[in-house]
C-alpha cells in the first residue's frame, strides 16, 4: 500500500474526484445503452403490432421473426418469441414513442415487463416507473411494491404517500404535453391485450 506521506499535495482529493467522475460516466453510459435497448424493443413491438393490425399478420409470424433475427444476431439475447410478444405488448401499452423516452427509458427491460404484468393502467405504470427511477428500486422491489392493494394500491394513493424524494411524476404534471395526453389515452384501457403466458 502506498504511503500517503509520499503522495503529492492534493492527490487524495483529486483521486476521489476522479473516481466520482468515472463512476458518473459509467452510469451515464449504462443509462444510454439501456435507453437505446428500450427504444429498439418499443420499435420492434410497434412494427409487429402495426403489421398485424394493418396487414393481417397472424400470431405465428412472431415465431418466424424470432428465428430470422436470431439467425442474424446469434449472440444477442432477448429475441425469443416470448420476448417479442412482450415487445408488442409494450408498444401496445405505450402508443407514443415520446412517453417511452422518460422515465421509462431509465428502467431496465425487466422493469418494463414487471410494469406490464403487475399494473393495469398507464397512469399506474407511470407512477410506479417514476418511483422506481427516483428511489432506485430493483425489479424485485418494484414487483413487491406493485403486487396489489395490500402493498401500495392505485396511483392516486401512491402519489399521496411521502417517499421523501418523489410526489406526482413530473411527466404527468406537464399538462398539455404529449406524454400526459398519451398517458390519459392509454389509461382508458383496462390491461394490455397481450399477456404472454409462462409456457411461451
N, C-alpha and C positions, 0 to 999 in steps of 0.2 A: 504494500500500500504506500502511495506517495506521501512523503512528509509535507503537511500543509505549510510548514515554515519555509520550505524551499520554493513554493509557488509564487508567481508574480503577483504584485498587488492588484486586487480586484478580480483575480482569476475565479475564485469560488462563486462570486455573484454573477460574473459573466457566464460561467458554465451553467449555472442554474437557469439564467435567461435563455441560453442556447437550447437547453433541454426542453424548456417550455415551448420554444418556437418549433422545435422538431415535433413534439407531441401535437401541437396545434396543426402543423402542416399535415401530419399523418392522419389526423382526424378529419381535416378538410378533404384530403384525398379519398379517404374511405367513404365520406358522405357523397362526394362527387360520383364515385363508382356506383354506390348504392342508388343514387338518383337516376343514373343512366339505366341501370338494371330495371328499376321500377318503370321507367318510361318505356323501355322496349317491351316489357311484359304487357303494359297497357296497350301499346301499339299492336302487338301480335293479337291480343284478345279482341281489340276493336276491329281489326281486319277480319278475323274469323266471324265475329258477330255480324259485321256488315254484309259479308258474303252469304252467310246463312240466311240473313233477312232478305236481301235483295235478289240473290241468285238461287235461292233454294237449296243451298248445300246442306246435306244431311249430317247427322252426328258422326257417322262413320268416317267422314273426311278428316276429322281430328286425328284419328289413328294414322292415317296416311301422312298428314303433315308432320306428326311426331317422327315417323320413320324417315322421312326425307330430310328433316332438319338434323336428326341425329347422325344420318349418313354424312352430311356435310360438315357438322361440328361434333365429331365423336368424343372430344374431350370436354364438351360443355354439358354441365348438369342442368336439370330443370326443364328438359324438353320432352318429358313423358306425356302421354295423353291426359293423364290426371292433372298435371300442372297446366297444360294448355287449356283445360276446362276451367281451371281457376283463373287463368288469364282472361278468358271470355267472360267469366262471372265478374271479374274485377272491372273490365271495361263496361259491362252492363250496369254495374253499381255506380260507376263514375263516368257518365256520358261525356263530360267535358275534360279535355286533357289539362286544362288550366288548374283544375282542382287537384289533380294528381301531383302537381309540382311542389306544393307546400300545404300542410306539413307532411303529407303522405310520403313524399319522396325522401323524407328523413328517417323513415322506418324501413326495416328490412322486409323482404318479401314474405317472410314467415309471420311478421306482424300483420301484414296486409291480409293474409289468409285467415288469421285469427279474427280480425275485424269482420271479414265476410261471414265467417261461420258463427260467430257469437252474437252479432248485433244485427238488427233487422232494418234499421233506417239509416239514411245518410247522415242525419243530424247526430244520432248516437255515435256513429262511426267517427265522425269528425271530432266530436267531443273527446272520445277516448284516444284518438290519434294525437290530438293536441296534448292531452295529459301525459301520454306515453313519451312524447318528444320532450316536453318540458321537465318531466320528472325522471327521465332516463329509465323507464320501465323496460325490462326484458320482455320477450314474448310470453314467457310463463307468467310473469306478473300481470301482463295485460289480459291474459286468459282468465286468471283468477279474479281480476277486477271486473271483468265483463261477463262473468258466468251467470248472473241472474239478479233479480231484485233483492235477494238477501245480501248481496255484496255492495252494489252501488245503485242499481236501478236505472231510470231513464236519464237522458242527457240533461233534462231540466233539473233534476235533483243533483246531478253531478256538478253542474255549474254553480249551484248554491253552496256547495261544500268548499271550505277553505283548504286548499292544498299547500298553502304557504307561498307558492310561486305562480299559480295559474287560476284564472277565472274562466269567463266565456272565451272560447277560442277566438283569436284575433281575426281569423278568416271570416267568421260568421258575424263579427261586429262591423264589417265593411258593408254597410247597407248599400244596395245597388250594384255591388261588384258582381262580376260573372261567377265568382266562386259561390257567393251567397245565393244567387239565383239558381245555380246548378244544384246546390245542396237542397234548396227548397223543393225543386222539381223531383229530385231523386228520393227525398224523404217521403214522398207520397206512396212509393211502392212499399209493400209490407216486408218483402225479403227478396234477396237476389234469386232470380229464377233458376239459376244453375247451382246446385249444391252437389259437387262430386262426392260420390259415396266412397267409403273407406276401402271398398273392394276394387276400385278402379286403379 
